[in-house]
Amino acid sequence: MKTNKKNKLTKKTCRIEKGAIAPAKLARFSVSLENNLIKKFDALVKAGAYPTRSKAVEVLIQNFINDHSLSCGNSKVIGSLNNIYDHHKRELLSKLTSIQHDFENVIVSTHHIHLNHHNCFETVIVKGAQNKINVLLKKIKSVKGIKYASLNIYAENAI
C-alpha cells in the first residue's frame, strides 16, 4: 500500500464497496469554488464537453474514486493495453505472442490494425489483477521494436 507525506492510504481508505452507491437515488450538495474556476468549468460544460454541470461533476468524482482505487495497487481491473510497433523488426511478433500466451489468464482479446507498411497498432483487452497487468505492460514495453505502449485501466470496485 502506498503512503506519502500528503495523503496516507490505509486499508480502510482503500476499501471501496462495489455498488455501495445506489445509482437510482440522487443527492444534492453544495460546493464553494473561486469565481474564475467555476467560470472556466461552466465554459467547458457550455461548449458541450458535458450535457450539464451535474454530469461533469459526476464524471470527475467517478474518476477520483477510480484513481484512488488504483493507487491502492491491488485492485481487480479492466482496461486496454495499446501498443504501436514495427512488424518488420526481427522476432518482435514471436516475442509478443509468447508474452501474451504467458498472460492468457488476464488477456481477454487482442485487436490488430495495420497503420502503414511498417507500423501496426494493437489493442489488448485485459481483466484481472492490477499488479499482473502492470507486469504485462512492462514486458511488452521491453520488447525491441515497440515504439509506444500505454495502459488504460479502471478499478472494478470503482465502477
C-alpha positions as CSV (number, residue, x, y, z in Angstrom):
1,M,0.0,0.0,0.0
2,K,1.4,3.5,-0.9
3,T,2.0,6.2,1.7
4,N,3.2,9.7,1.1
5,K,3.5,12.8,3.2
6,K,0.3,14.5,1.9
7,N,-2.0,11.5,1.8
8,K,-1.8,8.4,3.9
9,L,-3.6,5.4,2.5
10,T,-4.9,2.8,4.9
11,K,-6.6,-0.5,4.4
12,K,-9.9,1.3,5.4
13,T,-9.4,4.1,2.8
14,C,-8.6,1.6,0.1
15,R,-11.7,-0.4,0.7
16,I,-14.5,0.8,-1.6
17,E,-17.6,-1.3,-1.7
18,K,-18.7,-2.3,-5.2
19,G,-22.2,-1.0,-5.8
20,A,-22.1,0.9,-2.5
21,I,-23.8,3.9,-4.1
22,A,-27.3,3.1,-5.5
23,P,-27.5,4.8,-8.9
24,A,-31.3,5.4,-8.7
25,K,-31.1,7.8,-5.8
26,L,-29.8,11.3,-6.2
27,A,-28.3,13.5,-3.6
28,R,-27.8,17.3,-3.7
29,F,-24.8,19.0,-2.2
30,S,-23.3,22.4,-2.4
31,V,-19.7,23.3,-3.3
32,S,-17.9,26.6,-2.9
33,L,-15.3,27.5,-5.6
34,E,-13.4,30.5,-6.8
35,N,-15.3,32.5,-9.4
36,N,-12.6,32.1,-12.1
37,L,-12.5,28.3,-11.7
38,I,-16.3,28.0,-11.9
39,K,-16.4,30.3,-15.0
40,K,-13.8,28.0,-16.8
41,F,-15.7,24.9,-15.7
42,D,-19.1,26.3,-16.9
43,A,-17.5,27.3,-20.2
44,L,-16.4,23.7,-20.8
45,V,-19.9,22.5,-19.9
46,K,-21.5,25.0,-22.2
47,A,-19.1,24.2,-25.0
48,G,-20.5,20.7,-25.0
49,A,-17.9,18.8,-23.0
50,Y,-20.8,17.6,-20.8
51,P,-24.5,18.0,-21.0
52,T,-24.9,19.5,-17.6
53,R,-22.7,20.7,-14.7
54,S,-24.0,17.8,-12.6
55,K,-22.8,15.3,-15.2
56,A,-19.4,16.9,-15.3
57,V,-19.1,16.7,-11.5
58,E,-20.3,13.1,-11.6
59,V,-17.6,12.2,-14.1
60,L,-14.9,14.0,-12.0
61,I,-16.0,12.2,-8.8
62,Q,-16.0,8.8,-10.6
63,N,-12.5,9.4,-12.0
64,F,-11.4,10.5,-8.5
65,I,-12.7,7.2,-7.0
66,N,-11.1,5.2,-9.8
67,D,-7.8,6.9,-9.3
68,H,-7.9,6.3,-5.6
69,S,-8.8,2.6,-6.0
70,L,-5.9,2.2,-8.5
71,S,-3.5,3.9,-6.1
72,C,-4.0,1.1,-3.6
73,G,-2.2,-1.1,-6.1
74,N,-4.1,-4.4,-5.6
75,S,-7.3,-3.8,-7.5
76,K,-9.1,-6.1,-9.9
77,V,-9.1,-4.0,-13.1
78,I,-10.4,-4.0,-16.6
79,G,-8.8,-2.0,-19.5
80,S,-6.8,-1.9,-22.6
81,L,-3.1,-2.1,-23.3
82,N,-2.3,-0.3,-26.5
83,N,1.0,-0.5,-28.5
84,I,2.5,0.6,-31.8
85,Y,5.3,-1.4,-33.3
86,D,7.3,-2.0,-36.4
87,H,6.2,-5.5,-37.5
88,H,9.4,-5.8,-39.7
89,K,11.5,-5.9,-36.5
90,R,13.2,-9.3,-36.3
91,E,11.4,-11.7,-33.9
92,L,9.1,-9.0,-32.5
93,L,5.9,-10.8,-33.4
94,S,7.0,-14.1,-31.9
95,K,8.2,-12.3,-28.7
96,L,4.8,-10.5,-28.4
97,T,2.9,-13.8,-29.0
98,S,5.0,-15.6,-26.4
99,I,4.4,-12.8,-23.8
100,Q,0.7,-12.8,-24.5
101,H,0.5,-16.6,-24.0
102,D,2.2,-16.2,-20.6
103,F,-0.6,-13.8,-19.6
104,E,-3.6,-15.6,-21.1
105,N,-5.3,-15.5,-17.7
106,V,-5.6,-11.7,-17.9
107,I,-5.9,-11.2,-21.6
108,V,-9.5,-11.2,-22.9
109,S,-8.8,-10.4,-26.5
110,T,-6.5,-8.6,-28.9
111,H,-7.2,-6.4,-32.0
112,H,-4.5,-5.8,-34.6
113,I,-4.6,-2.9,-37.1
114,H,-2.1,-2.2,-40.0
115,L,-1.3,1.5,-39.9
116,N,1.1,1.5,-42.8
117,H,3.7,-0.7,-44.5
118,H,5.9,-0.8,-41.4
119,N,3.7,0.0,-38.4
120,C,0.9,-1.9,-36.6
121,F,-1.4,-0.8,-33.8
122,E,-2.5,-3.5,-31.3
123,T,-5.1,-3.2,-28.5
124,V,-5.0,-5.9,-25.9
125,I,-8.1,-6.0,-23.7
126,V,-7.2,-7.1,-20.1
127,K,-9.1,-8.0,-17.0
128,G,-7.7,-9.2,-13.7
129,A,-5.1,-8.3,-11.0
130,Q,-3.7,-4.9,-11.4
131,N,-0.1,-5.9,-10.5
132,K,-0.1,-8.8,-13.0
133,I,-1.3,-6.4,-15.8
134,N,1.4,-3.9,-14.9
135,V,4.0,-6.7,-15.3
136,L,2.5,-7.5,-18.7
137,L,2.8,-3.8,-19.7
138,K,6.5,-3.8,-18.5
139,K,7.3,-6.9,-20.6
140,I,5.7,-5.6,-23.7
141,K,7.5,-2.2,-23.3
142,S,10.8,-4.0,-23.1
143,V,10.4,-5.8,-26.5
144,K,12.8,-4.3,-29.0
145,G,10.7,-2.6,-31.8
146,I,7.8,-1.5,-29.6
147,K,7.5,2.3,-30.3
148,Y,4.7,3.1,-28.0
149,A,2.9,1.3,-25.2
150,S,0.3,2.6,-22.8
151,L,-2.2,1.2,-20.3
152,N,-5.8,2.4,-19.6
153,I,-7.3,0.7,-16.6
154,Y,-10.4,1.0,-14.4
155,A,-10.8,-0.5,-11.0
156,E,-13.7,-2.9,-11.0
157,N,-14.7,-1.8,-7.5
158,A,-15.0,1.8,-8.6
159,I,-17.4,1.1,-11.5
